[in-house]
C-alpha cells in the first residue's frame, strides 16, 4: 500500500488519481471529475421526484449517486473503445483520463492512414451505442413503475446522448476526427482534413451558444442550466478545435523549405579521437564517430562532450557519443510531414540524415526544425 506522500506525488505527476491500468495504460481520475459528478447528482436528485413522485429523498439521492457513477463508467467504456482500437492498430496510448466534461485517450502517435483515424475515432461512439442498446433493452423488459427502471432508462439515454454528441462533425469531437479522416482520404492531405474539421468545431460551438441563447429568449424552465452547460461545452469545443489546428501546424513541414536547408554538414571522426579535438573540429557540424572496425559509435553530443572535456580533454570522444538508433536516422527523400512526426515523437535532439546509398548526408537538429516551423507560421 502506497504512503500518503507517494500517493500525492503520483497524483501530481500523472494529473489525476490512478485507478488502475488497462493493458498497461494508466486510467486516471482528474480532480475536475468530482466536480462534474457533484453537479450531476445535484441536478438528477430533484428530477427523480418529478419522474417518480413519492420517492423518498434518501432513495432519490442514492439513485442520483448511482447515475453519476454509471455515467462515469459509461464514459470510461467509451474511452476504452478508443484505446483498444488504437492499440490494435499499433498506436501506443499514453494514458486515459476522466475529467469534468468527459474523458480523453492520449494516443501517442498519429494514425498514418485516414482509415486508421476513422476506426479509432468511431470506436468510442460505437461502444456508447452498444451500451445504449443494452440498457435500453433492459429497460424494455422491466416494470416501468419503479426507480430502478428509471435509472436504467436514464443510463440508456445518457449513453445515446454521449454517442450523438461525440459524432457531431467538429474537432475535437470524434465526429470531427471522422470528418478529418474522410477529407484526408479524398484529398490525400491530413492538414486539409484538419482545417475542415476545425471549421466544423467552430460551427458546433456556435450552434451550442445559439441554442443556449434561444432557451433564454423563450424563457424555458431549464434556460439557465442550458446556458451554463452549453457555454462550458462550447468553450471546450472551440478551445479544442484551436488546439488541433495549432498541433496540425506543428506537425506540418514548413512550406518552401527543403530538408537540405535545415541539415548541418556532417563530419566523420575516429571514435578514439580526444574529445577536446572533436569539439574544436566540429565547428557547428554534426559529427559521426566511427570505430576502427568501421562501425559508427554514434553522434557526438556536444553538451556531453563539453562537460567531459573540462576534466578529461584527452578522453575518447566515444564517451560523449549519442547512439544512432533506427528512429534517429532519416532518409533525405523522406516526406517532410513524416520527418516532423518522427522528430517530434522521438526522444533525441539530433538526427542523422542519410542518402539513398545509406551514407551520411547531414545532421538535423530538433531546434532547427522547430524554428523553421515557427517561422513558417508568421
NORWOUR-V42676 format. One record per pair of residues at least 12 apart in sequence whose C-alpha atoms are under 7 Angstrom apart, sorted by the first residue. I is the first residue (numbers start at 0). GAP is how many residues later the second one is. Records with the same first field share a line. If there is no record, write none. Layout:
I->GAP + GAP
This chain:
14->15
15->12 + 13 + 14 + 15
16->12 + 13
24->68 + 69 + 70 + 71
25->69 + 70
26->68 + 69 + 70
27->68 + 69 + 70
28->68 + 69 + 70
29->67 + 68 + 69
31->67 + 68
32->65 + 66 + 67
34->65
35->64
36->31
39->28
40->23 + 24 + 27
43->20
44->15 + 16 + 19
47->12
51->95
62->88
66->84 + 88
70->84
73->85
74->27 + 28
76->50
77->46 + 47 + 49 + 50
78->24 + 25 + 26 + 45
80->42 + 43 + 46
81->23 + 38 + 39 + 41 + 42
82->22
84->34 + 35 + 38
85->34
90->16 + 17 + 18
91->15 + 16 + 17
92->13 + 14 + 15
93->12 + 13 + 14
113->67 + 68 + 70 + 71
114->66
116->60 + 64
117->59 + 60 + 63
120->53 + 56 + 57
121->52 + 56
124->38 + 41
127->31 + 32 + 34 + 35
128->30 + 31 + 34
130->25 + 28
131->24 + 25 + 27 + 28
132->23
134->17 + 18 + 20 + 21
135->17 + 20
138->13 + 14
168->28 + 31 + 32
169->27 + 28 + 29 + 30 + 31 + 34
170->26 + 27 + 29 + 30 + 66 + 69 + 70
171->29 + 65 + 68 + 69
175->21 + 24
178->18
179->13 + 14 + 16 + 17
180->12
190->57
193->51
194->50
197->43 + 47
200->36 + 37 + 40
201->36
204->29 + 32 + 33
207->22 + 26
208->21 + 22 + 25
211->14 + 15 + 18
212->14
249->123
250->86 + 89 + 90
251->85 + 88
252->83 + 84 + 87 + 120
253->118 + 119 + 122
254->121
258->73
261->102 + 106 + 107
262->99 + 100 + 101
263->21 + 22 + 98 + 99 + 100
264->20 + 21 + 97 + 98
265->19 + 20 + 21 + 94 + 95 + 96 + 97
266->18 + 19 + 20 + 21
267->19 + 20 + 21 + 22
268->18 + 19 + 20 + 21
269->19 + 20 + 21
270->18 + 19 + 20 + 26 + 45 + 46 + 47
271->44 + 45 + 46
272->43 + 44
273->39 + 40 + 41 + 42 + 43
274->30 + 34 + 38 + 39 + 40 + 41 + 42
275->33 + 37 + 38
277->39
278->23
285->76 + 77
286->12 + 13
287->12
288->29
296->21 + 24 + 26
297->23 + 24 + 25 + 26
298->22 + 23 + 24 + 25
299->20 + 21 + 22
300->19 + 20 + 21
303->16
304->15
327->23 + 24
328->22 + 23 + 24
329->21 + 22 + 23 + 24
330->22 + 23 + 24
331->21 + 22 + 23
342->23
348->16 + 17
349->13 + 14 + 15 + 16
350->12 + 13 + 14
351->12
